[in-house]
Amino acid sequence: MVFDKEAAPGGMLMNGIPNFRVDKAVVKSEIDVLREMGVEFRCGIEVGKDVTIQQLREEGFQAFYVAVGLQKALKLNIEGEELEGVVAGLDLLRGVNKGSITALEGDTVVIGGGNAAIDVARTALRLGKGSVNIYCLEKDEEMPTVAEEKNSGLSDGVVINNCWAPKRILGEGGKVTGIELMRCLSVRDAQGKFAPVYDESETITVPCSNVLVAIGQRSDYGAVLAGTAAETADGRLVEHDKLTFQTAEPDIFVGGDCATGPMYTIDAIASGREGAVSIHRFVNVGQTLTIHRNTREFKELDKSKVVLPVESVHKPARNEPTIDKSKILTMCDDRVTFTEEQIKSEASRCLSCGRSVVDPNKCIGCGICTTKCEFDAIHLKRTRPQNSKMIPAEDKLKAIGAYAAKRQVKIIKKQLTGK
């Protein structure tokens, strides 16, 4: 059972990420698959307000997974932020996805240097004919954004201005007319902590009609955790076990950005999977939450001791994404899927990992992977033969031969009798 205070399920995938980045039709189809699997969605219900966790316990629910994300945008806390035309980037994206915002008039300034700021800027370009400029604290090489995302923004026509911090927002008649920025000399201190240093004597004034703020997000829990041992203040991450995602309240688990801080969509999906494993074990009395879990402990490879192969291994050239020019600067994803030839090329690529971790939920022990690896890096060992009905390799031909003969007799009989 999924409780969502929004009118429709999907969370940030539906409401916070632009359609040209994640196609909403794809998200909806995935949700439909979940419905077919038996998952029930109750939308328009805010846990903590419309119903409490204790009430749900009394209804028979045995475990809870809290994944409310970081739904509240951070503010600049500078003069002029209350003016009409100053909008949180997250609120802009929500409005566009819900259809309540369809246009922007005039030039736009986006404050922020992360992936969200790029999304906001690219969305703003699609909403109006004015210029869109990003101003961020970081130098170009320090920007906390993926290079591919930044390059996509630049290709669209977004202009990025580095090493500038907002000082005050200018207005007239209650509306934005511009923004004053000051030079940012450095973003972090010697210990790597966020501690920006400004030169307020060097300033610029940029005329604009819109100021979109995308400097980060924080949690807004409402009363979802009220009265539980997992309760924490808004803006703080929920304390939890890093391996099992269990909180101080034994039947409450947590995941996604409200547990880890801002990360990628796939990270939230991954924590959801781990949370599901924990919940399954929790509700089935007698199981441990910790055995056979990925501890995520990685040891850095000592490259000085690595012996490189003399002969280079041929690897297919990386396929660059193809762009559908008819969809450029629209709300549709302009990236075109791979052709059959490109798919075959990508599928032939060896990860050269040197090791393989078997997923016990998917591996059927067929052993085909051991025959396909060109480096003989994958090996399967039967550690508990008493729990397996697998036929030893030396006996496989006998078993397969007998089964094949039996099947052939049935096939011939059916052909002759029609039964």
C-alpha positions in Angstrom: 0.0 0.0 0.0 1.4 3.4 -1.0 0.1 6.6 0.6 0.8 9.8 -1.4 -0.5 13.3 -0.5 -0.3 14.3 -4.1 -3.3 13.7 -6.4 -1.4 11.1 -8.5 1.5 8.8 -7.6 5.1 9.2 -9.0 6.7 11.7 -6.6 9.5 13.8 -8.0 9.7 11.6 -11.1 6.3 13.0 -12.0 6.3 16.4 -10.4 9.9 17.6 -10.0 11.9 16.4 -13.1 11.1 17.9 -16.5 9.4 15.7 -19.1 12.3 16.2 -21.5 14.5 14.4 -18.9 12.1 11.7 -17.8 9.1 11.0 -20.0 6.0 11.0 -17.8 4.4 8.4 -20.1 7.2 6.0 -19.1 6.7 6.7 -15.4 3.0 6.1 -15.7 3.5 2.8 -17.5 5.8 1.7 -14.7 3.2 2.6 -12.1 0.6 0.6 -14.1 2.9 -2.4 -13.9 3.0 -2.0 -10.1 -0.8 -1.9 -10.0 -0.9 -5.1 -12.0 1.4 -6.7 -9.5 -1.0 -5.8 -6.7 0.3 -2.6 -5.3 -2.5 -0.3 -4.2 -2.1 3.5 -4.3 -4.0 5.8 -2.0 -3.5 9.4 -3.3 -4.6 12.6 -1.7 -3.9 11.2 1.8 -1.2 12.9 3.9 0.1 10.5 6.6 0.3 12.4 9.9 -2.6 14.6 8.9 -5.3 12.5 7.4 -4.2 9.3 9.1 -1.4 8.5 11.6 1.1 5.7 11.6 -0.5 4.5 14.9 -3.9 4.3 13.2 -2.3 2.3 10.4 -0.8 -0.1 12.9 -4.2 -0.6 14.3 -5.5 -1.4 10.8 -3.0 -4.2 10.6 0.0 -2.6 8.8 3.2 -4.2 10.2 5.9 -2.1 8.6 6.4 1.4 7.0 8.8 2.8 4.5 9.1 6.6 4.6 10.4 8.2 1.3 9.1 11.7 1.3 12.2 13.2 -0.4 13.4 16.8 -0.1 10.2 18.6 -1.2 11.0 22.2 0.1 13.3 24.5 -1.8 15.9 26.5 0.0 15.7 30.3 0.1 18.4 32.9 -0.6 17.3 35.0 2.4 18.3 38.2 0.7 16.6 41.6 0.1 13.8 41.4 -2.6 13.1 37.7 -2.4 9.4 38.5 -1.8 9.0 40.3 -5.1 6.7 38.9 -7.8 8.9 37.0 -10.3 11.0 35.3 -7.7 10.2 31.6 -7.8 11.8 28.5 -6.3 13.1 26.4 -9.2 11.3 23.3 -7.7 8.0 25.2 -7.6 8.5 26.1 -11.3 9.1 22.5 -12.3 6.0 21.4 -10.3 3.9 24.0 -11.9 5.1 23.0 -15.4 4.5 19.3 -14.8 1.0 19.9 -13.5 0.1 22.4 -16.3 -0.4 25.4 -14.1 2.7 27.2 -15.5 2.9 27.4 -19.3 4.9 30.5 -20.0 7.5 33.0 -18.7 7.7 36.6 -19.9 11.0 38.4 -20.2 14.6 37.5 -19.3 15.4 35.0 -16.6 18.2 34.5 -14.1 18.7 31.1 -12.5 20.7 31.0 -9.2 22.4 27.7 -8.6 25.0 25.4 -10.1 23.7 21.9 -9.8 21.7 19.5 -12.0 18.5 21.0 -10.7 19.6 24.5 -11.8 20.3 23.1 -15.3 16.8 21.5 -15.4 15.2 24.8 -14.3 17.2 26.8 -16.8 16.4 24.5 -19.7 12.7 24.5 -18.7 12.7 28.3 -18.6 14.1 28.5 -22.1 11.1 26.4 -23.3 8.6 28.6 -21.6 9.5 31.9 -23.1 11.6 33.8 -25.7 13.8 35.7 -23.3 17.4 34.9 -22.4 18.2 32.5 -19.6 21.4 33.0 -17.6 22.7 30.8 -14.7 24.8 32.5 -12.0 26.6 30.2 -9.6 29.2 30.4 -6.8 31.5 27.7 -8.3 34.1 27.9 -10.9 33.2 26.0 -14.1 35.2 22.9 -13.0 33.7 23.0 -9.5 30.1 23.0 -10.5 28.2 20.1 -8.9 26.5 19.0 -12.1 27.0 16.2 -14.5 29.0 17.2 -17.6 26.4 15.8 -19.9 23.6 17.8 -18.3 25.6 21.0 -18.4 26.5 20.5 -22.0 22.8 19.9 -22.8 22.0 23.2 -21.2 24.7 25.0 -23.2 23.4 23.4 -26.4 19.9 24.6 -25.6 21.2 28.2 -25.3 21.6 28.6 -21.5 24.5 30.9 -20.5 26.5 29.9 -17.4 28.2 32.7 -15.4 30.6 31.4 -12.8 31.8 32.9 -9.5 28.9 35.2 -8.8 26.6 35.2 -5.7 23.3 37.0 -5.3 23.4 40.1 -3.1 19.9 41.5 -3.5 17.0 41.4 -5.9 15.8 44.6 -7.4 12.2 45.5 -8.1 9.7 48.2 -8.9 6.0 48.2 -8.2 6.3 44.8 -6.4 7.8 43.1 -9.5 11.4 42.0 -10.3 13.4 44.3 -12.5 16.9 42.8 -11.9 19.4 41.3 -9.5 22.6 42.5 -8.0 25.4 40.0 -7.7 28.8 40.1 -6.0 32.0 38.2 -6.8 32.6 34.9 -5.1 36.2 34.3 -4.4 36.0 30.7 -3.0 33.2 28.3 -2.1 34.8 25.9 0.4 37.4 26.2 3.2 40.6 24.2 3.6 38.7 21.4 5.2 36.3 21.2 2.2 33.3 22.6 4.1 30.9 25.0 2.5 32.1 28.5 3.5 31.9 30.9 0.6 34.0 34.1 0.6 32.8 37.1 -1.3 34.2 40.4 -2.5 31.3 42.7 -2.0 33.2 45.6 -3.7 33.0 43.9 -7.1 29.3 43.7 -8.1 27.2 43.6 -11.3 23.6 44.3 -11.9 21.7 42.1 -14.3 18.2 43.2 -15.6 15.6 40.5 -15.6 11.9 39.7 -15.1 12.3 36.4 -13.4 14.7 35.0 -10.7 14.5 31.3 -10.3 16.2 29.9 -7.2 17.7 26.4 -7.4 20.3 26.3 -4.6 19.1 23.1 -2.9 16.3 21.4 -1.1 15.3 20.3 2.4 12.9 17.9 3.9 9.4 18.8 5.1 8.0 15.9 7.1 4.8 17.5 8.4 3.5 15.1 11.1 4.3 11.8 9.3 6.8 10.8 12.0 5.1 12.6 14.9 5.1 10.6 18.2 7.6 8.0 16.9 11.2 7.4 17.8 12.2 8.3 14.2 10.8 11.8 14.5 13.2 14.5 13.5 13.1 18.2 12.7 12.4 19.5 9.2 15.5 19.9 7.2 17.3 17.1 8.9 17.9 13.6 7.6 16.1 10.7 9.3 18.6 8.7 11.4 18.7 5.1 10.3 20.9 2.0 10.0 23.0 2.4 6.9 22.8 -1.3 6.0 19.1 -2.1 6.7 17.5 1.4 6.5 15.7 0.7 9.8 15.1 3.7 12.0 15.0 3.9 15.8 11.4 2.9 15.5 11.7 -0.8 14.6 8.8 -1.0 12.2 9.7 2.2 10.4 12.2 2.2 7.5 13.4 5.2 5.5 15.0 5.7 2.1 15.6 8.2 -0.7 16.8 11.7 -0.3 15.3 12.2 3.2 17.6 9.5 4.3 20.7 10.1 2.2 20.5 13.7 1.2 20.2 14.8 -2.5 21.3 12.1 -4.8 20.3 10.6 -8.2 17.0 8.9 -9.0 18.6 5.5 -9.3 20.0 5.9 -5.8 16.5 6.4 -4.4 15.3 3.4 -6.3 18.2 1.3 -5.0 17.5 2.3 -1.4 13.9 1.4 -1.9 14.9 -2.1 -3.0 17.1 -2.5 0.1 14.3 -1.2 2.2 11.9 -3.7 0.7 14.3 -6.6 1.5 14.5 -5.4 5.1 10.7 -5.0 5.4 10.1 -8.5 4.0 12.5 -10.0 6.6 11.0 -7.8 9.4 7.4 -9.0 8.9 8.5 -12.6 8.6 9.3 -13.3 12.2 12.6 -15.0 12.9 14.6 -13.6 10.0 17.7 -11.4 10.5 17.9 -8.0 8.7 21.7 -8.1 8.3 22.8 -11.5 7.0 23.7 -11.6 3.3 23.4 -7.9 2.7 25.7 -5.7 0.6 27.8 -3.8 3.2 29.1 -1.5 0.4 32.7 -1.8 1.6 35.0 -1.1 -1.2 38.8 -1.3 -1.1 40.7 1.0 -3.5 42.8 -0.9 -6.1 46.5 -0.4 -5.7 47.2 0.6 -9.3 51.0 0.4 -8.7 50.7 -3.4 -8.5 48.5 -3.9 -11.5 50.0 -5.9 -14.4 48.4 -4.6 -17.6 47.9 -7.1 -20.5 50.3 -6.7 -23.4 47.6 -7.1 -26.0 44.8 -4.6 -26.0 41.3 -5.8 -25.9 39.0 -4.6 -28.7 36.1 -2.6 -27.4 33.3 -1.2 -29.6 33.3 2.6 -29.9 30.9 4.3 -27.5 27.7 5.2 -29.2 26.8 8.9 -28.9 23.1 9.7 -28.2 21.2 10.7 -31.3 19.1 13.9 -31.2 15.6 14.2 -32.8 15.9 17.8 -34.1 12.1 18.2 -34.3 11.9 17.9 -30.5 14.7 20.3 -29.6 13.5 23.0 -27.1 10.2 21.2 -26.6 9.0 19.4 -23.4 9.6 16.1 -25.2 12.8 14.1 -24.7 14.8 14.8 -27.8 17.2 11.8 -27.3 16.5 9.0 -29.8 16.7 5.3 -28.7 19.5 3.1 -30.1 19.2 1.4 -33.4 19.4 -2.4 -33.6 23.0 -2.1 -34.6 23.9 0.2 -31.7 22.1 -2.1 -29.3 24.2 -5.1 -30.5 27.3 -3.0 -30.2 26.6 -1.9 -26.6 25.5 -5.4 -25.6 28.9 -6.8 -26.8 30.8 -4.5 -24.5 32.6 -6.4 -21.7 32.7 -4.7 -18.3 36.1 -6.2 -17.5 35.1 -6.3 -13.9 37.2 -9.3 -12.9 34.5 -10.5 -10.5 30.8 -11.1 -10.4 28.3 -10.9 -7.6 25.4 -13.2 -8.1 22.0 -11.9 -7.3 20.3 -14.8 -5.5 16.9 -13.4 -6.5 17.7 -13.7 -10.2 20.4 -16.3 -10.8 19.0 -19.8 -11.8 22.4 -21.4 -11.8 22.5 -22.1 -15.6 26.2 -21.3 -15.8 25.9 -19.6 -19.3 27.7 -16.5 -18.0 30.8 -18.6 -17.2 31.1 -19.7 -20.8 30.6 -16.2 -22.2 33.2 -14.3 -20.3 36.3 -14.0 -22.5 38.5 -13.5 -19.4 37.3 -16.5 -17.5 36.5 -14.2 -14.6 33.2 -15.7 -13.6 33.0 -19.0 -11.8 30.0 -20.7 -10.0 30.4 -22.9 -7.0 27.7 -24.9 -5.3 28.2 -24.1 -1.7 25.1 -25.9 -0.4 24.4 -28.9 -2.7 21.9 -30.3 -0.3 19.6 -27.3 -1.1 19.9 -27.7 -4.9 18.4 -29.9 -7.4 20.9 -28.9 -10.1 22.3 -31.8 -12.1 26.1 -32.1 -12.0 27.8 -31.2 -15.2 29.0 -34.7 -15.9 25.4 -36.0 -15.7 23.8 -33.2 -17.7 23.9 -34.9 -21.1 22.3 -38.1 -19.7 19.5 -36.2 -18.1 19.0 -33.9 -21.1 19.1 -36.8 -23.5 16.4 -38.8 -21.6 14.2 -35.7 -21.3 14.6 -34.9 -25.0 13.6 -38.4 -26.0 10.6 -38.3 -23.7 9.5 -35.0 -25.2 10.0 -36.2 -28.8 7.6 -39.2 -28.1 4.9 -36.8 -26.8 5.3 -34.5 -29.8 5.0 -37.4 -32.3 2.0 -38.7 -30.4 0.3 -35.3 -30.5 1.0 -35.0 -34.3 -0.6 -38.4 -35.0 -3.6 -38.1 -32.7 -4.1 -34.4 -32.4 -4.2 -34.8 -28.6 
